[in-house]
């Protein structure tokens, strides 16, 4: 390494582990040396091993790059050698392996002492803290600590002061917390700020401090990139955002911002990317955003925006991405909205309140789109002819768009390029071409239409096939397994499919979801299904399948939802099912099974949320081990031959003891985000509640119910059930349960439906039931209750049918009156008569006394003072004289009128 002028070459050797021989990886930098030499050291991509500590001898080293794009296997025992790098300006060590030593934060503490540093890149390491002195490095311009997952600190403290020359500050994908301080306004040279993917809280600073220390009095005059996504930031968007005149990128997505989008953002003339999606922003979209002539990306989706899409958006000639999905936008979309969007490639407008695309039949869009999502916008009734011009289309969502025509033939020329196609929830009809021309590994959803004819198979293997809720008929193609071996979702439910389940289904080994429910399938369950080892959902319910449940299904260890209800299956619950430890839903209702409910069911299904064995033919007693089902929130064992008492251990169903206030969709499968759709199965269940069968899907997680009705259970009322505070429905009807309803039943504050009819319960109805304010359905009929009905509070909402068949009950709402009620009435009547007589006597007495007082009091007053008496009678005389004079005048006037007529 010469000290004079010349060319410096530093060569580092590494071993190519793939080929097992040595290779020379050489990097060279040409530098000019004058009075001293500036050194640069960059490690080859495949260099690995321990960083040699004698690097610290390079006291004139200014550029050190030990990074790797994919991780080069470098490590070190300590960083003390760095103290000798007193001339170092540029340090880059991203993806250096620091995970197996305890000096992670030591490197930063050492760097604090190297005042010459201008560039530090320690991204993708295992740092855990930042020394406060780092912000005082006088020449530091670039700091990148991206992706140190354990790196924590208070953002307000870290950014409070210092950073005098910082231009690029990247602290994203860490674990920083706290708020963004107002003092960030003093970062006069800041160009790029990325604090995304942390745990920042609070609101954006409403004003910026420290600007007076900058030569420019503008807000952060050099800032081009402000990136704060995926935090917990709240409040309104600050007005100063519209004053960042050089801003190119603004990303505030995935936070909790609310309020309006500031119209001042339209003044950011250099803005290229605007991401405000996934917040709680409200109000209309400012038309001023249509003046951002350099804008390429606009993401406003998943907010609460309303109003219409501004016409001015049609002027954004550089726009590539426009995303306004999942809002409450309405109005007419015309050709003007797209007039100059010639560069548009990705358009997402799905799931709004009422967009209506109104263009003439000859309209040709100015763009060639790749991703097009118009779900829940009105496009019909005819299939849009303008789509024929889109030759680059890859993803299409026309779901729920009011189209009620056949699919035109020209569409199948486009479909071969589509990897996502969703035409669900329309009234499309006719037959689909067979084979179906789609792209390889595509996601296809034609569900909830009126398609008919045989089930078509695609020309290439695809990932998902949703044909549910149509009018397809005939058998499932026997060769389905050979035709689409890479399929992950097979959904054919709700059609008119007949025949058997083909054995070739087992050849689709990667299947996650099989849904063949609500058809007319016959035969037995094919054993080949066990080859689908990653299966998460198997729904064969509501068919005409027969035979025994295959023992081999217990090998599907990832199975989460198993539906076989409404078939003709026989036998018992296979012993192998205790291996299904991932199971969350088990519905075998309405079959012809036999035997007892196995005692192992509690220990085997620790994660089970729904257990429906209604009308399956099971007998024996209720196993006390059911209490091990700590996640269970729906238990239906009704209409069987169960005997014995209800075990008190049911009070141990912990999930039912919790009140549920948050609804979560019960979905199974894989997800690719709502924008592109997902491969999933939505759980549903029919629950007997309020005397009727109700199907729950989206709100199923809120249903907490126990139904043991229609068995031969005996013993006393299970008081332990009153400890299940989250219970919404309880049905113990049509058993032989005795005893009394405990007063503690009032603890079931969430109860909507209670049916205890047709048992042998006795005693009085607890008065505490009047406090069950949510109770909407009550049936206590056909028991042995007695006494007065506590007809107060919520109990006043029920009629006599709720209490019918209890001969000992009386009082409202029944016609039968209680004995104490009659005696109370008689006592009340007698008391009223005595009271009335007493009131009458006092009334007449008071009138007499008043009359006497009116005569006697003035008399005694006038007699007691002669002057008062004289004055009183003078006033009386005067009143009489005036009255006599007025009467005489009226008579004269009347006489004059009769003689001369009424004056005109």
Secondary structure by P-SEA (a helix, b strand, c coil): ccccbbbbbbbbbbbcccccbbbbbbbbbbbbbccbbbbbbbbcccccccccccccccccccbbbccccccccccccccccccccccccbbbbcccccccccccaaaaaaacccccccbbbbcccccccccccccccccccbbbbccccccccccccccccccccccbbbbcccccbbbbbccccccccccbbbbcccccccccccccccccccccccccccccbbbbccccccccccccccccccccbbbbccccccccccccccccccccbbbbccccccccccccccccccccbbbbccccccccccccccccccccbbbbcccccccccccccccccccccbbbbccccbbbbbbcccccccccccbbbbccccccccccccccccccccbbbbcccccccccccccccccccccbbbbcccccccccccccccccbbbbbbccccccccbbbbcccccbbbbcccccccccccccccccccccbbbbccccccccccccccccccccbbbbccccccccccccccccccccbbbbccccccccccccccccccccbbbbccccccccccccccccccccbbbbcccccccccccccccccccccbbbbccccccccccccccccccccbbbbccccccccccccccccccccccccbbbbbccccccccccccbbbbbbbbbbcccbbbbbccccccccccccccccccccccccccccccccbbbbccccccccccccccccccccbbbbccccccccccccccccccccccccccccccccccccccccccccccccccccccccccccccaaaaaaaaaaaaaaaaaaaaaaaaaaaaaaaaaaaaccaaaaaaaacaaaaaaaaaaaaaaaaaaaaaaaaaaaaaaaaaaccccc
